[in-house]
Structures are given as structure tokens and as C-alpha cells.
């Protein structure tokens, strides 16, 4: 993998670049649709490619390990072939999912014992086994195994957890050197900065991660309940330390406003379930604010979903029609809404890139934040 930093914004830390892997180029800033179990929920691959058109999507190690399991993925020739996707894939390490299973998992130096949410069976993740699993999945970019601390978090716990994450990273790197890729392309490991919302820990973790010299770096443990201003503060500290010539991935973030503010702080890559999860509940994102399409006020509103006339589906559906589909509990409602929200997120980061290159990103970003911070 290589990263070419093309343009730096003069009024912020925003950057425009290109990540290149064996599966093609990824223009940054980028939002990666989340395909947890090998499927971006409710969206067909054709629609994903033609209507949303991302350079990269995300899969989840925890979920793919449990189902369909790595032996099936290996028989298929890896996740790309299994799902019919010829572009880039990133897999997270499963650390966040293990974090979310706080009532049914036990963490120690060796790794994490956890209970499957599917059948209650017990499993164990170690840095070494997670590297093995991600080799079998075959994503282009893979994550080091880490512990995602909760918010709020005791300082002592955050410090101990951070150091364990650093030790786990060394084990991940050592194991990858012993186990070559299973398929005919390369995989790139991203380590993860932790440290909760403590400035000194974030600084220390970012310095350690930077010293490893990986091809790219991730920032974890944010967007777990902390106020947005704390997220921005931690991101700012970390981005000032992580190497400029490597892509920076902020995991699990977030709202359209979160994404623009973090682009301004120097982040290149994002993922979040929000656009599809909110879509399934009738919440739409637009350039002028968010819409609860289930509200009665849209019952006879025949204007387009997005007043700017931006459409990400093959037909410009009206608000009234989409509201009707939700009221009728029609599956098409969730599909249209999901495609719209994902399309909007991709449009947003691509517009951000255009304005970084044009030199007016900050002015545009401030206007967009003001517009999007409304309920319509």
C-alpha cells in the first residue's frame, strides 16, 4: 500500500490524498460503508457500485469469524470473491465488538474470552488469532487487535489498557511476519491509537504508534459516548503526532458534521453504521439538515428528498412517497433511505475533497456545518 498526499488546506489541517492498494485507488477523504457480515445492510452490490460508488467498504472480523466462519471464506477465495466485490475492503479487528459485549467477556494479557451473540458458545481472541482470521478474510487493510475502553473511563484503567494494546500490537506484527497472505495480493496492517479522553495518554499512544512505522494508522476509542468537543480535542492531539505521509483512519465516526470537523483536523478515512442504521428508522441526512421522513408533515410533500436535487438512487423519489413506504412497512423504504444516506455521506466527503483542492474548504465546511445542524 502507498499513500500520496496531494494537497494540504492552508486554513485547516485538511488533506486530499490517494491510497493505493492491490485492489485500486482510494481518494481521500473517504467514508467507508459498513458491510459488517459481508453485506452493506439492505443494499445490493450493483446499487453499491453504481449509485453509491465507494472505493472501499468495511467488514467485521468478529461477525465474519462467527458466521460464515473462516473456512467458508477460504474455500471461496477470500471475502472479495465471496461477496463479489472487486474493490478495496478494510476489516476491523473485532476489538469494538468485544468491547460491546462487556457483560459476557473476560480480558487478560493473552487476549479476550467472549460469548457468541449467536448461540452462546465461548471463543477466544488473541492478537495472533485475530491476525490469522484477517488473513483468511483477506481484506486489503487490516486492524491490529486492541481494547476499546468505555466512556467515561478511569485514568488508571485507560493507561493499563493502552499499554496492553501496545503490547498486543507488537504481537500482531510479529505474527504477521510468520504468516504470509493467503491470496494473491498484499494486506496492510494499521495499528490503533488508544488512551480514552486523557490528553497525556493520547499523546503517548500516538507517539508509540507513530514509532512503529506502519503504512497507515487508526484512531480508536472515540465516538463511544464522549461529547463531540472531547472527540475533536483528542483527534487534534493525535493528528499532530501521527506521520503526515501516512493515512489516518478515525474509527466509527460519525455524523456528517463530525466527519467534516475531523477532516479539518487531518483525518483521511471514516466509517460508521449511522447512515444505514438511521435510514432504517426513517432518519435522512441532507445538505440542509436531517429529516424524520415518518413525520406527518411530509405526507403531501412531493418535493425531492434533498432540496439541492442531489439523488443517489435511480429515481428522484419524493418525500411523500418515501413516507408512504415507511407507513406501509414496505422493505423498499429502508432500501431507498439507506442508499440515499450512504450516497449523501460519499457526496459529502467528495465535495470536501474538491474544496480542499480548490482552496476554500474552511469556508465551505463552516457553511455546511451550519446548514446540516438543523432538523427539517
N, C-alpha and C positions, 0 to 999 in steps of 0.2 A: 504494500500500500504506500502511496505517496500523497502529500498534501502540497498544493501550490496556493500560496496566499497571493491573491490577485490585487486587491485594493483594500486600503485601510481608510476609514472615515476620519476626516480631520477634526470633527467636533465631538466625537464619541470614540469608544473602543470597538465599534462595529467593524466587521471584516467581511469581505467576499472572497471565497476561495473555491478550490476544486479538489475533492478527494477522489483518487483513482485506485480502484481495486481490479482484480481479475474479472469482475463482472460489470465493469464500466465506471463511468464518471458520476460523481455526486456533487452537484453545485451547492455550495453553502452560502448563506444559512439554509438549513434544511429541516423540515419536520418529517418524522418517520411515522407513518400509520402503524398502529399496533396490531399485529396479527398473532395474538397470543398462542393459539393452538394450531398455527399454520393457516389461519383464516382471519382476514380483517372482517370482523363480525358484520354479517348482513350485506357484504359487498362481493360481487363476482369478480374473478380475476380480470375479465375483459373490461368491466367498468373501472376497476382499479387502474388498469393500464391506460385506457382511452380517456376516461373522464377526469380522473384524479392525477394520474401520471407521475407518481413519485419515483425517484431514482433508487430508493431503498425503503424496505419495510422491516419491522421488528418481529422477532419470535421470542418465545419464553422458554428457557431451559427447564424450569420446574414443571410446567404443564406438558411440554413435549416429552420429557422423560417419563412422566406418568402415563401419558397417552398421546400418540400411539405406541410409544416406547422406542428406544434407540435401535433395537434390532430391526424393526419395521423400516425405520428411516434409512438404515444402512442398506437393507435389501433394495430400497427404492433408488439408492444412489445419492442420498442426502436430501435435505429439506427442499432445496431448489427444484429438484426433479419430482419430489413427492407432491408438491403443490403447483407445479407448472409455472414457476417464476424464474425468469432468466436474468433478473436484475439483482441488485445487492440485497443482502439480508444481514441484520445485526441481531445477535441474541444476548439478552441479559443473563446474568449468572444464576438467577433463582434466589439471590440474596433478599430481594424485596419481598418475594412471596413467602420465604421462610420467616421474615420479619412480621408479615401479616398473620402468620399462624402462631402468634405469641402464646396462646393458651395450650398448644399441643406440640411444642418443640423444646429441645434442650440443646444449649450451645456450650461447647468446651473448646479447648485449644485444637483438638483434632478436627472438629467440624460441627455439624448440626444434625441431630436426630429429629425427625419430624413425622407427623402423621398425615397420610394422604387425605385430602378433602374428598376423594372419590369413593374409596372403600375402607378407609380407616387403617390401612396397612402402614407399617412403620418403614422408614427409609433413612439413609444416612448420606449426607452430602459432605464431602471434604474438598479442599482445593484441588486435589488430584482427580477425584471422581468427576467434579464439575468440568474440568478440562477435558477429560475423556468423553463426557456426554456432549460437550460442544464440538469436539472433533467429529463425533458421529452425526450430529445435526448438520454440521458443515457450513455454518454462517461465515460470511466474509469478515465480519468484525465480531469478536467475542469478548465477553467481560470477565475480569478476574473475580473470584469469589470473595465477597465482602460481607460484613454485617451492617445492615441499615439500622441505625439507632432511632428510637422513637422521639417524638417531641411532646412535652418537654422531657429533657434528659439530664440526669445528674452528671456533673462535671467528671467525677471520678469514673463513672461507668463509660462515658463518652471517650475518655482518654484511654482506658483499658481496651475498649472495643476498637478504637482507631489503631492502636499498636498491634492488636491481633490481626486486623485487616491487612496491615503492612506485612506482618509475618506470613499471612496466607498468600499474599501477592508473590513473595519470594518462592513459595512452594508451587504456585501456579506456573511461574516462569520456568522453574527447574523441571517440572513435569512436562511442559510443552516441548522442551528441548529433547525429551526422551521419546515423545510420541508424535511422529510426523502426521501431517494432514492425511485424511483417508481418501480424499478426492483429488482431482487434477487441477487444483487451484490453491492459492495461499490463504491463510487465515491470519488476522492481525489481532493481537491482544491489547485491550485498553484497561489499564489499572484505574481504580476508583478512589477519589479523594473523599475522606470522611471527616468527622470532627464535630458533628451536630452544629449548633449555632454559637460555638465558642471561637472567638477570633484567633486566639493563640493556637488552638488545636487545628483549625482550618489551615492556618499558615504553615504549621509544622507538617501537616499531612500533604499539603500541596508541594512543599519543598522536597519531601521524601518521594512523592510520586514523580515529580519532575526529574529527580536524580536517577530514576530507573532508565530513562531514555526511551520510553515506548513510542510507537508510531502515532499514537493518539492517546488522549486522556479523558476520563469521565469524572463528573462531579455528582456524588450520590448523597443520600440522606437529607435532601431538601424536598420541598413540597409534600411534607408529611404532617402538616398542621400548623407550621410556624407562620407568623404574619409575613406578608409579601415583602415588607421592608427588610426584615431579617434575612430572607432569602436573597434579596438583591445585595445586601451588605456582604454576605458570605461569598456570593458569586464574584463580586468585585475583588475581594481579597484574593481569592483563588486564581482568577484570570490574570491578575498582575504577576503571579508567580509561575504558572504553567507556561511552558515554552510557546513562543509566538508562532513558531513554524510547524506546530502540530495542531490538529483539530481538537476542539473542546466540546464535549458532549454533556449537557445538563440533563440528568435522567429524570423522567416522569413529570416534566414541566411543559405546559400547564395551560392557563387561559391564553387567549390571543394577546392580551395586554402583558401578561408575564413573559411571553415569548419575545415581544418587541423590546421590553425593558432589558431582558437578558441578552438579546442581540447587541444592544447598545453597550453592554458591559464586556463583550468579547466572546460570547458563546456562539458556536457554529452549528450544533446539532441538538435536536429536541425530539422527545416522544411523549405521548400522553394518551390515555384512554378517553379523555374528556370529550373530544369531538364526536366519537361514536356513542359513548355512554349517554351523553346529554341528548344526542339526536334521538335515541330510542325512547327518551322520556319527553320528546317534543320541544326541546330547547335548541334553538337555531342560533348560530353566530352569523352576523353580517357586518359589513363595514360601517354601519350606522348604529349598531347596538344589538343586543340579544332579543330574541323573540320567543315567548312561550306560545307556540302555534296552537296549543289546545284551548287557549282563551277564546271566549265567545266573540270578542271584538274582531276576530279575523273571519267570522262566519260568512260575511258577504264582501270581503276584501279581495278583489280579483286582480290586484297588483302582483307583480313578481315577488318571489320570496326575498330577494335582495334588490333594494331600490336602485342600486347602481347598475342593475341589469346584468350583473355577473351571474352566469349559470354554470353549474358543474355537472349537470345531468343533461341527457339528450333532448329534453323538452323543458321550456321555461314554465314550470308549474306555478299556479297562483297560490297565495296564502289560503284562500278559501278552500281550494281543492285539497291541499295538504291537511288542513284542519279536518275536513270531512273524512279523509282516510284514517286519521287518528281516532276520530269519533266512532268510526265503523270498525275499529280494531283491525284494520287491513294491514297485512305484513308489508305491503308496498310503502306504507307511510314511513316505517322505520328505515327502509332501504333508501328512499329518496332523501330523508333527513340526514342519514349517515353520509351519503355521497356529497350532499351539499356541505355539511360541516367539514369533512375531510378536504373537499375541494377548496373551501374557504381558507383553511389553515395553509394549504400548499400555495394558494394565491398570495396569502399574506407574506410568507417568507420569501417568495419570489419577487414580490413588489419591494420588500425590504432590500433584497439584493440589488434590484435595479436602482434604488435610491442611494444605496451605498456607493455604487459605481458612478452615479450621476453627481454625487457630492452634496445632496440635500437630504440625507437620511434623517438627521435630527429634527428638522422642521416637519418633515412628513410624519415621522414617528410620533411626535407630540400631538399633531392634529389627529392621527388615527387613534391614539390612546383616548383622547377626549371624546371622539365620536363613538368608539366602541364601549365606553364606560356608561352605557345607557341601557335601560330596559324599554323596549318599544311597545 
